[in-house]
Amino acid sequence: MDLELSPEQRRLRTEVIAFARAELGHDVAADDQAGRFPSQDWRRCADFGVLGWPIPQAYGGSGFDPLTTVVALEALGYGCRDNGLVFAVNNHLWGCAIYLMLHGTAEQKERYLRPLATGSLIGAHALSEEQAGSDVLAVATTAKRDGDGYRLDGSKCFVSNGPVADVFIVMARTGDRAAGQDHLSAFVVTSDMPGVAVRRERPKMGLRTAPMGVVTFDGTPVPAANLLGREGSGYRVFAATIDWERAFMFAPQVGAMERLLEASVRHATSRHQFGQAIGGFQAVSHQLADMKIRLELARMLLYRVGWLKREGRLALLETTMAKIFVSDSLVQTASSAMTIHGARGYLTEDGIERELRDALGGPIYGGTNAVQRGVLAELLGVSGALHHRGPR
Ligand SMILES: Cc1cc2nc3c(=O)[nH]c(=O)nc-3n(C[C@H](O)[C@H](O)[C@H](O)COP(=O)(O)OP(=O)(O)OC[C@H]3O[C@@H](n4cnc5c(N)ncnc54)[C@H](O)[C@@H]3O)c2cc1C
């Protein structure tokens, strides 16, 4: 694997950073406090092409290969201080658009993927339910055959982008759980279908500019043309897509780690106590060294995933490691940044406490890191590490 970025990728990185710094996240402190979705920044992302980066040009996207997409997302995470906005972009791309890219029919792509790529529709992933978190197969929302289509009933929670989304990828039961993994099917559902209701989730700790919702379906008629894949293939559709979400969702977090490291170096070299810069104390400098090590390892893992995906190779082991390592590392790095900044890090003004609050979601979404460690152990041949089959 060649770790040297091409001149085009380096230029893209520079352009994305310049765009993100100039155009995004200027009101993040106020938006975070108000729990407000920055719709103007979202529009700017759409105009810059962010919402279609990995989507083929044939459907209005940029057609970036997976490695280039990782580089662009990392640059976005580095340049944009609003982690919630970047998270909303990620949910749009890796919770929704990627499902249509990989499993959609030509008609579904034309109808949904094209407007998702240009940002005229917003995407979300409605999978979790009150009783179905890590245990995806416990999904209770039903899709019953009704004439030519299906009738959807149930409720989804924790849906990122939910309150602003137009298109949901929804997992529902079309059979009996006794049918093993074949009782689930995936559907493309739009917010304007009859019986779809969305309300905001209860307030959350971080990523507050990415709105979260509860989505309910009350006898929602869904045409058979909106089935993603075949009836009963929902879990396979999910399993074939989740590794994209696991890795690519976390690319911007590498950028955030670099931003936090730079802020911490600046503070450690400019803040003086006991007559010297605090960076001169080993307790501080060693934290900076560890932040740098985590940053470089996280980047290498992510780039390796991007490269494997570009080559069309299997990357389940690598994406699982990337998800765990990058999200845990960002929490440690944000915590170190807080420690190094002292009380200033604890105040809202500098935004360090926001970075820590935002980081703490990473080990939970996309499949908790505990469950991912079980997946990793199973991939290493340790059977029974997850006690049952079918976790996210
Ligand atoms: C910021 C954020 C955004 C999210 N966005 C979305 C979204 O857009 N769409 C969506 O559908 N969902 C979303 N979620 C929900 C997320 O996917 C779930 O929170 C996650 O899958 C875990 O489910 P749970 O919270 O119900 O925890 P549970 O499954 O109840 O787990 C609770 C604890 O038990 C542990 N645990 C459970 N099973 C096992 C096991 N087999 N082995 C070891 N430990 C285990 C977990 O690791 C965890 O520590 C989001 C969550 C967050 C925090």
The ligand as a Tripos MOL2 file, in Angstrom:
@<TRIPOS>MOLECULE
LIG
   53    58     1     0     0
SMALL
NO_CHARGES

@<TRIPOS>ATOM
      1 C1        -24.7720    9.9740   18.7270 C.3       1 LIG1
      2 C2        -25.5720    8.7810   18.3390 C.ar      1 LIG1
      3 C3        -26.1390    8.7250   17.0670 C.ar      1 LIG1
      4 C4        -26.9190    7.6250   16.6780 C.ar      1 LIG1
      5 N1        -27.4990    7.6260   15.4340 N.ar      1 LIG1
      6 C5        -28.2860    6.5840   15.0660 C.ar      1 LIG1
      7 C6        -28.9590    6.5850   13.7940 C.ar      1 LIG1
      8 O1        -28.8080    7.5090   12.9730 O.2       1 LIG1
      9 N2        -29.7680    5.5440   13.4880 N.ar      1 LIG1
     10 C7        -29.9640    4.4890   14.3430 C.ar      1 LIG1
     11 O2        -30.6970    3.5850   13.9870 O.2       1 LIG1
     12 N3        -29.3460    4.4660   15.5590 N.ar      1 LIG1
     13 C8        -28.5240    5.4790   15.9520 C.ar      1 LIG1
     14 N4        -27.9060    5.4720   17.1810 N.ar      1 LIG1
     15 C9        -28.1440    4.3560   18.0940 C.3       1 LIG1
     16 C10       -26.9560    3.4250   18.1540 C.3       1 LIG1
     17 O3        -26.7890    2.7320   16.9590 O.3       1 LIG1
     18 C11       -27.1890    2.5140   19.3560 C.3       1 LIG1
     19 O4        -27.0820    3.3210   20.5030 O.3       1 LIG1
     20 C12       -26.1650    1.3860   19.4640 C.3       1 LIG1
     21 O5        -26.3640    0.4410   18.4350 O.3       1 LIG1
     22 C13       -26.2690    0.6340   20.8110 C.3       1 LIG1
     23 O6        -27.5830    0.3350   21.1340 O.3       1 LIG1
     24 P1        -28.1640    0.7740   22.5610 P.3       1 LIG1
     25 O7        -27.8620    2.2030   22.7750 O.co2     1 LIG1
     26 O8        -29.5780    0.3450   22.6310 O.co2     1 LIG1
     27 O9        -27.2960   -0.0220   23.6220 O.3       1 LIG1
     28 P2        -27.4620   -1.5430   24.0860 P.3       1 LIG1
     29 O10       -27.4620   -2.4510   22.9130 O.co2     1 LIG1
     30 O11       -28.5910   -1.6200   25.0440 O.co2     1 LIG1
     31 O12       -26.0930   -1.7360   24.8710 O.3       1 LIG1
     32 C14       -25.8900   -1.2070   26.1920 C.3       1 LIG1
     33 C15       -24.5260   -1.6700   26.6820 C.3       1 LIG1
     34 O13       -24.4400   -3.1030   26.6570 O.3       1 LIG1
     35 C16       -23.3380   -3.5300   25.8550 C.3       1 LIG1
     36 N5        -23.6850   -4.7220   25.0810 N.ar      1 LIG1
     37 C17       -24.8470   -5.0290   24.4560 C.ar      1 LIG1
     38 N6        -24.7540   -6.1950   23.8100 N.ar      1 LIG1
     39 C18       -23.5040   -6.6650   24.0220 C.ar      1 LIG1
     40 C19       -22.7660   -7.8340   23.5990 C.ar      1 LIG1
     41 N7        -23.3170   -8.7720   22.8160 N.pl3     1 LIG1
     42 N8        -21.4980   -7.9480   23.9970 N.ar      1 LIG1
     43 C20       -20.9000   -7.0030   24.7780 C.ar      1 LIG1
     44 N9        -21.5340   -5.8890   25.2110 N.ar      1 LIG1
     45 C21       -22.8080   -5.7200   24.8330 C.ar      1 LIG1
     46 C22       -23.0720   -2.3560   24.9080 C.3       1 LIG1
     47 O14       -21.7240   -2.3330   24.4600 O.3       1 LIG1
     48 C23       -23.3940   -1.1510   25.7890 C.3       1 LIG1
     49 O15       -22.2730   -0.8550   26.5790 O.3       1 LIG1
     50 C24       -27.1160    6.5530   17.5850 C.ar      1 LIG1
     51 C25       -26.5140    6.5940   18.8530 C.ar      1 LIG1
     52 C26       -25.7630    7.6910   19.2290 C.ar      1 LIG1
     53 C27       -25.1490    7.7120   20.5950 C.3       1 LIG1
@<TRIPOS>BOND
     1     1     2 1
     2     2     3 ar
     3     2    52 ar
     4     3     4 ar
     5     4     5 ar
     6     4    50 ar
     7     5     6 ar
     8     6     7 ar
     9     6    13 1
    10     7     8 2
    11     7     9 ar
    12     9    10 ar
    13    10    11 2
    14    10    12 ar
    15    12    13 ar
    16    13    14 ar
    17    14    15 1
    18    14    50 ar
    19    15    16 1
    20    16    17 1
    21    16    18 1
    22    18    19 1
    23    18    20 1
    24    20    21 1
    25    20    22 1
    26    22    23 1
    27    23    24 1
    28    24    25 2
    29    24    26 1
    30    24    27 1
    31    27    28 1
    32    28    29 2
    33    28    30 1
    34    28    31 1
    35    31    32 1
    36    32    33 1
    37    33    34 1
    38    33    48 1
    39    34    35 1
    40    35    36 1
    41    35    46 1
    42    36    37 ar
    43    36    45 ar
    44    37    38 ar
    45    38    39 ar
    46    39    40 ar
    47    39    45 ar
    48    40    41 1
    49    40    42 ar
    50    42    43 ar
    51    43    44 ar
    52    44    45 ar
    53    46    47 1
    54    46    48 1
    55    48    49 1
    56    50    51 ar
    57    51    52 ar
    58    52    53 1
@<TRIPOS>SUBSTRUCTURE
     1 LIG1         1 GROUP 0 **** ****
